[in-house]
Amino acid sequence: HDFVRTKSGMRFEYVHAGEVEKPLMLCMHGFPECWYSWRHILAKFSDRYHVVAFHSRGYGNSDKPEGIGKYHLDYLVNDVAEIIEALGYPKATLVAHDWGGAIAWRVPILFPHCVDKVIIMNCPNEEGVTKISFKQFMRSWYIFMFQLPYFPELFIRSNDYGSIGASFNGKNMGIKKASNKLSREEIDIYKHYTGRNIKYAINYYRACNPIYPGLGLKPKTRKIVHPVLLIWGDQDAALGLELAEGSVVRIAAGTDITLKVIPGSSHWVMQDEPELVHQEMEKFLKENE
């Protein structure tokens, strides 16, 4: 594990594989995750990229500013641009999942010079969530629960962080492929990096409240000028396939976007079906060399 300090003074923990001379592939985790979600991609792509999986602010041993407002999306997006610069690269291929995806949709709009290509897994863009069904509204119950003070932290810490294990291995939300379910030791990695910092991770959801102004970052355009690959496990219990389809149909005109659906896969698509995800990534990266 290494650390990088950005020009804003924030210190981020990261795990990396591959030679630093190679182009940067920056992996951005979601909730309640950590670098370990990227273990297969760290191994697979380190022959041609310097693959870096960092812990977002509030996670792992990265800095944890106090105050809900410090977890506004603007700060998270700015962090990515500054991390790329602090690591010494002009730009990166972004690979992101869940909350990392929410950040990765905005980085190429606000900081286009930092980005080469974008690969997002199981996270819609803002256009994708403009029309949601009642079924999707019900799937998103936890987002409303996370707005409450104290209770979400108590809920997640209860039963030895039982909800973290259930997220990855449970019948509803968990990894579908039996051979790829996480071991107890692997679940402990998530408890270690995410469980003990759970307040900060939940603040990502709380900071979506419009009372928090962020940095006032306003995109000049919604069009993404870089190629985008959206990978989606179609058995995601939290985010329905309609969000992926809406993200593609309603994205700003002129954006080069490809949707690849991984049938039978859960929300944790890169852990559920790593080989299929790698195939789609390989194809996309080759086509956009």
Residue frames relative to the residue before (quaternion, step in Angstrom):
aa qw qx qy qz dx dy dz
H 1.0000 0.0000 0.0000 0.0000 0.00 0.00 0.00
D 0.0940 -0.7835 0.6135 0.0303 3.55 -0.95 0.95
F 0.3034 -0.7346 0.5782 0.1844 3.53 -1.36 0.16
V 0.0907 -0.7607 0.6391 0.0682 3.53 -1.20 0.62
R 0.2144 -0.7646 0.5942 0.1280 3.56 -1.05 0.81
T 0.3002 -0.7751 0.5338 0.1554 3.57 -0.81 1.02
K 0.6777 -0.5105 0.3335 0.4110 3.57 -1.26 0.27
S 0.6054 0.5308 -0.3642 0.4681 3.62 1.22 -0.26
G 0.5701 -0.6214 0.3670 0.3927 3.59 1.30 -0.10
M 0.5136 0.6405 -0.4188 0.3880 3.59 1.29 0.00
R 0.2309 -0.7630 0.5907 0.1247 3.56 -1.09 0.81
F 0.1013 -0.8134 0.5728 0.0049 3.56 -0.80 1.09
E 0.3562 -0.7101 0.5751 0.1955 3.51 -1.08 0.90
Y 0.0734 0.8077 -0.5842 0.0320 3.59 -1.02 0.71
V 0.2814 -0.6929 0.6390 0.1798 3.50 -1.40 0.45
H 0.0003 -0.8369 0.5470 -0.0180 3.60 -0.88 0.77
A 0.1023 -0.7637 0.6356 0.0471 3.53 -1.32 0.46
G 0.7039 0.4199 -0.3291 0.4689 3.57 -1.09 0.71
E 0.6073 -0.5876 0.4080 0.3457 3.54 -1.30 0.39
V 0.5302 -0.6612 0.4335 0.3062 3.55 -0.98 0.91
E 0.5916 0.5800 -0.3708 0.4197 3.62 1.18 -0.39
K 0.5970 0.5727 -0.3608 0.4306 3.59 1.21 -0.46
P 0.6428 -0.5062 0.3821 0.4296 3.63 -1.21 0.30
L 0.4963 -0.6810 0.4642 0.2729 3.56 -1.14 0.67
M 0.0699 -0.7236 0.6849 0.0495 3.54 -1.08 0.90
L 0.1151 -0.8255 0.5523 0.0163 3.57 -0.44 1.24
C 0.1738 -0.8137 0.5523 0.0514 3.57 -0.58 1.22
M 0.1335 -0.8157 0.5627 -0.0101 3.54 -0.79 1.15
H 0.2837 -0.8120 0.4948 0.1242 3.56 -0.38 1.30
G 0.4040 -0.6936 0.5425 0.2477 3.53 -1.39 0.19
F 0.6398 -0.4951 0.4266 0.4043 3.55 -1.28 -0.59
P 0.6787 -0.3177 -0.6619 0.0166 1.70 -1.75 1.80
E 0.1825 0.8603 -0.4419 0.1770 3.55 0.50 1.22
C 0.1813 -0.7462 0.6287 0.1228 3.52 -1.40 -0.14
W 0.7846 -0.3293 0.2281 0.4732 3.58 -1.29 -0.10
Y 0.5984 0.6265 -0.3607 0.3454 3.58 1.05 -0.77
S 0.5542 0.6109 -0.3869 0.4123 3.60 1.19 -0.48
W 0.7188 0.4408 -0.2297 0.4860 3.59 1.21 -0.54
R 0.3129 0.7993 -0.4828 0.1737 3.62 1.24 0.13
H 0.6717 0.4955 -0.3128 0.4532 3.61 0.94 -0.85
I 0.6785 0.4848 -0.2889 0.4703 3.58 0.99 -0.84
L 0.5804 0.5605 -0.3663 0.4635 3.61 1.10 -0.66
A 0.7009 0.4582 -0.2651 0.4781 3.59 0.94 -0.89
K 0.7065 0.5135 -0.2717 0.4042 3.57 0.85 -1.02
F 0.8158 0.3160 -0.1356 0.4651 3.58 0.79 -0.98
S 0.4624 0.7140 -0.4306 0.3017 3.60 1.27 0.05
D 0.5439 0.6060 -0.4144 0.4064 3.62 1.23 -0.09
R 0.8084 0.2314 -0.1225 0.5272 3.61 1.11 -0.56
Y 0.7407 0.2964 -0.2028 0.5677 3.60 1.28 -0.06
H 0.3604 -0.5952 0.6381 0.3297 3.49 -1.38 0.19
V 0.1259 -0.8246 0.5507 0.0320 3.57 -0.17 1.31
V 0.0462 -0.8004 0.5965 -0.0376 3.56 -0.68 1.18
A 0.0678 -0.7660 0.6389 0.0196 3.58 -0.82 1.05
F 0.0685 -0.8341 0.5473 0.0046 3.57 -0.34 1.23
H 0.4364 -0.6468 0.5519 0.2942 3.52 -1.31 0.37
S 0.4307 -0.7031 0.5100 0.2449 3.56 -0.71 1.11
R 0.6830 -0.4649 0.3464 0.4443 3.57 -1.23 0.40
G 0.7751 0.3215 -0.2550 0.4804 3.56 -0.96 0.93
Y 0.7042 0.4373 -0.2555 0.4975 3.59 1.24 -0.34
G 0.8431 0.1695 -0.1121 0.4978 3.56 -1.24 0.51
N 0.7307 -0.3670 0.3032 0.4893 3.55 -0.89 -1.01
S 0.3712 0.6890 -0.5190 0.3436 3.57 1.18 0.52
D 0.6527 -0.5257 0.3672 0.4034 3.58 -1.22 0.45
K 0.1940 -0.7826 0.5886 0.0584 3.53 -1.19 0.76
P 0.1379 -0.8080 0.5662 0.0873 3.60 0.15 1.18
E 0.4312 -0.6791 0.5270 0.2742 3.57 -1.11 0.67
G 0.6749 0.4757 -0.3690 0.4266 3.57 -1.19 0.58
I 0.4997 -0.6830 0.4512 0.2832 3.56 -0.76 1.10
G 0.6363 0.5805 -0.3254 0.3903 3.58 0.94 -0.91
K 0.6183 0.5672 -0.3370 0.4270 3.59 1.16 -0.56
Y 0.6760 0.4537 -0.2912 0.5024 3.60 1.29 -0.06
H 0.2963 0.7480 -0.5149 0.2959 3.55 1.29 0.46
L 0.6416 -0.5665 0.3650 0.3662 3.57 -1.10 0.77
D 0.5889 0.5873 -0.3729 0.4114 3.62 1.02 -0.70
Y 0.6676 0.4937 -0.3035 0.4674 3.58 0.92 -0.89
L 0.6582 0.5271 -0.3051 0.4425 3.57 0.98 -0.89
V 0.6501 0.5040 -0.2999 0.4831 3.57 1.06 -0.82
N 0.6495 0.5188 -0.3039 0.4656 3.57 0.95 -0.91
D 0.5927 0.5762 -0.3548 0.4368 3.59 1.06 -0.78
V 0.6667 0.5182 -0.3107 0.4364 3.59 0.87 -0.96
A 0.6528 0.5074 -0.3150 0.4661 3.59 0.89 -0.92
E 0.6932 0.4773 -0.2760 0.4642 3.58 0.96 -0.88
I 0.6145 0.5379 -0.3507 0.4583 3.61 1.08 -0.64
I 0.6249 0.5343 -0.3377 0.4582 3.60 0.95 -0.88
E 0.6729 0.4929 -0.2804 0.4750 3.57 0.93 -0.96
A 0.6864 0.4968 -0.2882 0.4461 3.60 0.87 -0.97
L 0.6516 0.4960 -0.3141 0.4802 3.60 1.14 -0.57
G 0.5377 -0.6762 0.3643 0.3477 3.57 1.32 -0.09
Y 0.5646 0.5896 -0.3885 0.4274 3.58 1.16 0.54
P 0.4806 -0.6535 0.4867 0.3241 3.60 -1.11 0.59
K 0.8025 -0.0491 0.0711 0.5904 3.59 1.09 -0.72
A 0.2216 -0.7727 0.5836 0.1148 3.55 -1.33 0.24
T 0.3896 -0.6025 0.6214 0.3147 3.49 -1.39 0.28
L 0.2510 -0.7867 0.5504 0.1229 3.57 -0.64 1.14
V 0.0344 -0.7580 0.6513 0.0076 3.57 -0.97 0.93
A 0.0881 0.8463 -0.5052 0.1442 3.57 -0.37 1.21
H 0.1300 -0.7831 0.6069 0.0397 3.53 -1.24 0.63
D 0.8476 0.0952 -0.0621 0.5183 3.57 -1.12 0.74
W 0.8360 -0.0188 0.0204 0.5480 3.66 -0.73 -0.95
G 0.5870 0.5598 -0.3662 0.4560 3.57 1.10 -0.66
G 0.6321 0.5416 -0.3127 0.4575 3.55 1.13 -0.75
A 0.6150 0.5436 -0.3455 0.4549 3.59 0.99 -0.81
I 0.6527 0.4889 -0.2982 0.4960 3.56 1.07 -0.80
A 0.6944 0.5120 -0.2761 0.4236 3.57 0.87 -1.03
W 0.5808 0.5567 -0.3889 0.4489 3.63 1.12 -0.43
R 0.7430 0.4372 -0.2271 0.4531 3.59 1.03 -0.77
V 0.5486 0.6333 -0.4095 0.3610 3.61 1.08 -0.57
P 0.7250 0.4358 -0.2931 0.4456 3.68 0.71 -0.88
I 0.6144 0.5294 -0.3523 0.4670 3.60 1.22 -0.34
L 0.7597 0.3814 -0.1911 0.4909 3.57 0.95 -0.92
F 0.7960 0.1423 -0.0570 0.5855 3.60 1.09 -0.71
P 0.0408 -0.8645 0.4996 0.0359 3.62 0.71 1.05
H 0.6153 0.5822 -0.3452 0.4041 3.60 1.09 -0.67
C 0.6529 0.5432 -0.3004 0.4340 3.62 1.23 -0.49
V 0.7252 0.4812 -0.2033 0.4486 3.55 1.23 -0.47
D 0.2470 -0.7388 0.6093 0.1482 3.54 -1.16 0.76
K 0.7689 -0.1303 0.1334 0.6116 3.58 0.71 -1.15
V 0.2569 -0.7715 0.5676 0.1289 3.57 -1.24 0.48
I 0.0102 -0.7692 0.6386 -0.0205 3.57 -0.89 1.04
I 0.0120 -0.8152 0.5766 -0.0537 3.57 -0.55 1.20
M 0.1541 -0.7993 0.5783 0.0546 3.56 -0.99 0.90
N 0.8719 -0.0932 0.0303 0.4797 3.53 -0.91 1.06
C 0.6052 0.4561 -0.4376 0.4841 3.51 0.62 1.25
P 0.3223 -0.7611 0.5269 0.1981 3.60 -0.70 1.03
N 0.4481 -0.6227 0.5446 0.3389 3.54 -1.31 0.20
E 0.7265 -0.4275 0.2900 0.4531 3.59 -1.29 0.07
E 0.6200 0.5416 -0.3425 0.4528 3.58 1.07 -0.72
G 0.6490 0.5627 -0.3033 0.4125 3.56 1.06 -0.80
V 0.7406 0.3927 -0.2295 0.4946 3.57 1.13 -0.54
T 0.4266 0.7188 -0.4677 0.2876 3.60 1.22 0.17
K 0.7692 0.1706 -0.1213 0.6038 3.60 1.14 -0.54
I 0.1077 0.8081 -0.5736 0.0795 3.59 -0.24 1.18
S 0.4870 -0.6722 0.4863 0.2730 3.51 -1.10 0.80
F 0.6517 -0.4854 0.3918 0.4315 3.56 -1.29 0.23
K 0.6064 0.5657 -0.3486 0.4367 3.57 1.07 -0.79
Q 0.6727 0.4752 -0.2951 0.4843 3.59 0.95 -0.88
F 0.5917 0.5659 -0.3567 0.4500 3.58 1.05 -0.75
M 0.6812 0.4780 -0.2798 0.4786 3.59 0.96 -0.87
R 0.6116 0.5488 -0.3472 0.4519 3.58 1.09 -0.66
S 0.7184 0.4660 -0.2328 0.4611 3.57 1.12 -0.72
W 0.2215 0.8241 -0.5003 0.1465 3.61 1.21 0.39
Y 0.6469 0.5601 -0.3285 0.3998 3.58 0.95 -0.88
I 0.5819 0.5831 -0.3793 0.4213 3.61 1.11 -0.60
F 0.6683 0.4775 -0.2933 0.4892 3.58 1.04 -0.78
M 0.6180 0.5419 -0.3392 0.4576 3.58 1.03 -0.77
F 0.6661 0.5297 -0.3034 0.4287 3.59 1.01 -0.82
Q 0.5630 0.5946 -0.3985 0.4132 3.61 1.22 -0.20
L 0.5774 0.6060 -0.3737 0.3995 3.59 1.20 -0.45
P 0.4470 -0.6566 0.5166 0.3196 3.60 -1.11 0.53
Y 0.8734 0.1819 -0.1340 0.4315 3.57 -1.26 0.66
F 0.6693 0.5513 -0.3321 0.3713 3.61 0.73 -1.03
P 0.6670 0.5042 -0.3445 0.4268 3.66 0.77 -0.85
E 0.6288 0.5333 -0.3334 0.4572 3.59 1.03 -0.79
L 0.6610 0.5027 -0.3020 0.4681 3.58 0.94 -0.92
F 0.6350 0.5445 -0.3146 0.4488 3.56 1.00 -0.90
I 0.7143 0.4517 -0.2658 0.4638 3.60 0.81 -0.98
R 0.6758 0.4914 -0.3034 0.4581 3.61 1.03 -0.73
S 0.5620 0.6371 -0.3903 0.3550 3.59 1.16 -0.56
N 0.8336 0.1915 -0.1428 0.4980 3.55 -1.26 0.50
D 0.6022 -0.5873 0.3339 0.4253 3.59 1.00 0.93
Y 0.6739 -0.5102 0.2809 0.4545 3.56 0.78 1.11
G 0.1048 0.8533 -0.5025 0.0910 3.56 1.07 0.81
S 0.6395 0.5479 -0.3420 0.4171 3.59 1.02 -0.71
I 0.5900 0.5525 -0.3832 0.4470 3.62 1.14 -0.49
G 0.6534 0.5005 -0.3057 0.4786 3.58 0.95 -0.87
A 0.6599 0.5137 -0.3015 0.4579 3.56 0.99 -0.89
S 0.5858 0.5854 -0.3685 0.4223 3.59 1.07 -0.69
F 0.7689 0.3794 -0.1893 0.4786 3.57 0.86 -0.98
N 0.8193 0.2628 -0.1050 0.4987 3.59 0.95 -0.83
G 0.4891 0.6961 -0.4183 0.3181 3.60 1.26 -0.20
K 0.6668 -0.5337 0.3588 0.3766 3.54 -1.28 0.49
N 0.7208 0.4584 -0.2548 0.4531 3.58 0.90 -0.91
M 0.8232 0.2743 -0.1002 0.4868 3.55 0.52 -1.27
G 0.6206 0.6629 -0.3095 0.2823 3.54 1.13 -0.79
I 0.7157 -0.4047 0.3713 0.4314 3.49 -1.47 0.14
K 0.3855 -0.7675 0.4743 0.1932 3.59 -0.78 1.06
K 0.6869 0.4806 -0.2916 0.4606 3.58 0.94 -0.84
A 0.4558 -0.7389 0.4228 0.2597 3.57 -0.40 1.28
S 0.6848 0.5055 -0.2935 0.4352 3.59 0.94 -0.88
N 0.7195 0.4289 -0.2475 0.4869 3.60 1.22 -0.37
K 0.3887 0.7037 -0.5040 0.3159 3.60 1.23 0.16
L 0.5231 -0.6710 0.4351 0.2947 3.57 -1.11 0.68
S 0.4561 -0.6562 0.5296 0.2846 3.55 -1.14 0.70
R 0.6783 -0.4633 0.3632 0.4397 3.57 -1.28 0.20
E 0.6390 0.5313 -0.3214 0.4540 3.58 1.03 -0.82
E 0.6557 0.5037 -0.3122 0.4678 3.58 1.02 -0.78
I 0.6175 0.5240 -0.3406 0.4776 3.60 1.01 -0.77
D 0.6264 0.5534 -0.3320 0.4372 3.59 1.04 -0.78
I 0.5822 0.5647 -0.3752 0.4488 3.60 1.12 -0.60
Y 0.6724 0.4840 -0.2933 0.4771 3.59 0.95 -0.88
K 0.6267 0.5263 -0.3397 0.4636 3.58 0.98 -0.78
H 0.6547 0.5317 -0.3063 0.4413 3.56 0.98 -0.89
Y 0.7757 0.3801 -0.2019 0.4615 3.58 0.74 -1.06
T 0.7794 0.3322 -0.1662 0.5045 3.57 1.02 -0.78
G 0.6508 0.5707 -0.3295 0.3771 3.58 0.82 -1.02
R 0.7216 0.4538 -0.2711 0.4471 3.58 0.81 -0.96
N 0.7263 0.3771 -0.2304 0.5264 3.60 1.25 -0.29
I 0.2441 0.8584 -0.4444 0.0778 3.53 1.30 0.26
K 0.5656 0.6059 -0.3939 0.3973 3.62 1.06 -0.63
Y 0.6951 0.4832 -0.2816 0.4516 3.57 0.88 -0.98
A 0.6274 0.5337 -0.3321 0.4597 3.57 1.05 -0.76
I 0.6672 0.4866 -0.2962 0.4799 3.60 0.99 -0.82
N 0.5765 0.6033 -0.3733 0.4054 3.59 1.14 -0.57
Y 0.5185 0.6135 -0.4281 0.4142 3.63 1.18 -0.37
Y 0.6851 0.4689 -0.2716 0.4868 3.58 0.98 -0.89
R 0.6598 0.5185 -0.3124 0.4452 3.58 0.93 -0.88
A 0.6711 0.5217 -0.2977 0.4346 3.57 1.02 -0.80
C 0.5055 0.6285 -0.4307 0.4049 3.62 1.29 -0.01
N 0.4981 0.6495 -0.4222 0.3897 3.58 1.27 -0.32
P 0.4936 -0.7072 0.4166 0.2876 3.63 -0.72 1.02
I 0.5175 0.6296 -0.4429 0.3737 3.63 1.17 -0.12
Y 0.6671 0.4544 -0.3060 0.5048 3.61 1.24 -0.30
P 0.3275 -0.8217 0.4351 0.1684 3.59 -0.40 1.22
G 0.3437 -0.7375 0.5169 0.2661 3.62 1.09 -0.48
L 0.6928 -0.4496 0.3558 0.4374 3.56 -1.15 -0.70
G 0.4876 -0.6827 0.4223 0.3433 3.57 1.28 0.05
L 0.2995 0.7591 -0.5239 0.2442 3.60 1.11 0.61
K 0.0293 -0.8104 0.5842 -0.0329 3.57 -0.67 1.13
P 0.3449 -0.7519 0.5159 0.2225 3.61 -0.57 1.06
K 0.4610 -0.6692 0.5082 0.2853 3.58 -1.08 0.77
T 0.7865 0.0679 -0.0082 0.6138 3.55 1.17 -0.66
R 0.4162 -0.6817 0.5313 0.2825 3.59 -1.21 0.40
K 0.5280 0.6478 -0.4088 0.3666 3.58 1.25 -0.23
I 0.2526 -0.7323 0.6131 0.1550 3.56 -1.04 0.86
V 0.2886 -0.8023 0.5025 0.1430 3.58 -0.62 1.13
H 0.6343 0.4996 -0.3246 0.4927 3.60 1.30 0.01
P 0.5619 -0.5877 0.4364 0.3853 3.62 -1.11 0.49
V 0.1543 -0.7912 0.5904 0.0414 3.55 -1.00 0.93
L 0.1041 -0.7498 0.6502 0.0643 3.55 -1.05 0.89
L 0.1048 -0.7731 0.6242 0.0417 3.57 -0.81 1.06
I 0.1047 -0.7876 0.6071 0.0136 3.57 -0.60 1.22
W 0.0099 -0.8352 0.5478 -0.0467 3.59 -0.80 0.97
G 0.2927 -0.7114 0.6142 0.1758 3.55 -0.85 1.02
D 0.3452 -0.8112 0.4344 0.1848 3.58 -0.47 1.18
Q 0.6489 0.4738 -0.3398 0.4889 3.61 1.25 0.07
D 0.2590 0.7759 -0.5250 0.2351 3.58 1.14 0.64
A 0.3112 -0.7836 0.5132 0.1602 3.59 -0.57 1.19
A 0.6943 0.4618 -0.2788 0.4764 3.61 1.20 -0.37
L 0.8030 0.1603 -0.0426 0.5724 3.58 0.99 -0.86
G 0.2998 -0.8034 0.4935 0.1451 3.56 -0.30 1.31
L 0.6639 -0.5285 0.3712 0.3770 3.55 -1.27 0.53
E 0.5505 0.6206 -0.3945 0.3951 3.61 1.15 -0.55
L 0.6216 0.5456 -0.3434 0.4450 3.61 1.12 -0.63
A 0.6239 0.5202 -0.3294 0.4813 3.58 1.09 -0.71
E 0.6751 0.4980 -0.2936 0.4583 3.56 0.89 -0.98
G 0.6478 0.5150 -0.3060 0.4706 3.58 1.03 -0.83
S 0.6203 0.5578 -0.3307 0.4414 3.57 1.07 -0.78
V 0.6937 0.4639 -0.2653 0.4829 3.57 1.03 -0.83
V 0.6869 0.5053 -0.2850 0.4378 3.57 0.87 -1.00
R 0.8014 0.3325 -0.1525 0.4732 3.58 0.87 -0.94
I 0.4037 0.7137 -0.4900 0.2959 3.61 1.22 0.08
A 0.6678 -0.5175 0.3469 0.4072 3.59 -1.18 0.60
A 0.5742 -0.6155 0.4255 0.3322 3.56 -0.99 0.94
G 0.7748 0.3519 -0.2617 0.4553 3.54 -1.08 0.78
T 0.5412 0.5974 -0.4161 0.4208 3.60 1.24 -0.13
D 0.3251 -0.7412 0.5599 0.1775 3.58 -0.88 1.02
I 0.1561 0.8141 -0.5353 0.1621 3.59 -0.07 1.30
T 0.1241 -0.7688 0.6256 0.0465 3.56 -1.06 0.86
L 0.1729 -0.7684 0.6080 0.0997 3.59 -0.93 0.92
K 0.0277 -0.7744 0.6320 -0.0006 3.56 -0.89 0.99
V 0.1980 -0.7904 0.5737 0.0836 3.57 -0.61 1.17
I 0.2192 -0.7532 0.6083 0.1204 3.57 -0.92 0.97
P 0.2963 -0.8022 0.4865 0.1788 3.61 -0.18 1.26
G 0.8306 0.2447 -0.1862 0.4643 3.55 -1.10 0.80
S 0.6020 0.5840 -0.3574 0.4107 3.58 1.26 0.00
S 0.4967 -0.6680 0.4870 0.2644 3.53 -1.20 0.73
H 0.7587 -0.3196 0.3116 0.4745 3.54 -1.37 -0.29
W 0.7095 0.4422 -0.2431 0.4919 3.60 1.06 -0.82
V 0.0206 -0.8926 0.4494 0.0306 3.53 1.01 0.95
M 0.7025 0.4740 -0.2938 0.4422 3.63 0.90 -0.81
Q 0.6659 0.4301 -0.3099 0.5249 3.58 1.30 -0.16
D 0.6329 0.5505 -0.3113 0.4466 3.57 1.18 -0.66
E 0.8066 0.0443 0.0348 0.5885 3.57 0.87 -1.04
P 0.0544 -0.8578 0.5086 0.0507 3.62 0.64 1.04
E 0.6514 0.5315 -0.3388 0.4224 3.61 0.90 -0.85
L 0.6703 0.4904 -0.3027 0.4675 3.60 0.93 -0.88
V 0.6290 0.5226 -0.3278 0.4730 3.58 1.02 -0.79
H 0.6569 0.5094 -0.3132 0.4593 3.60 0.91 -0.89
Q 0.6223 0.5432 -0.3406 0.4490 3.61 1.00 -0.80
E 0.6820 0.4794 -0.2899 0.4702 3.58 0.88 -0.95
M 0.6340 0.5233 -0.3256 0.4671 3.58 1.03 -0.76
E 0.6400 0.5400 -0.3171 0.4453 3.59 0.92 -0.99
K 0.6707 0.5145 -0.2880 0.4499 3.55 0.88 -1.06
F 0.6735 0.5030 -0.2792 0.4642 3.56 0.90 -1.01
L 0.6748 0.4938 -0.3004 0.4588 3.60 0.87 -0.93
K 0.6487 0.5167 -0.3090 0.4655 3.60 1.03 -0.81
E 0.6772 0.5005 -0.2891 0.4553 3.58 0.93 -0.93
N 0.7749 0.3363 -0.1649 0.5091 3.58 1.13 -0.60
E 0.2372 0.7978 -0.5166 0.2010 3.57 1.16 0.64
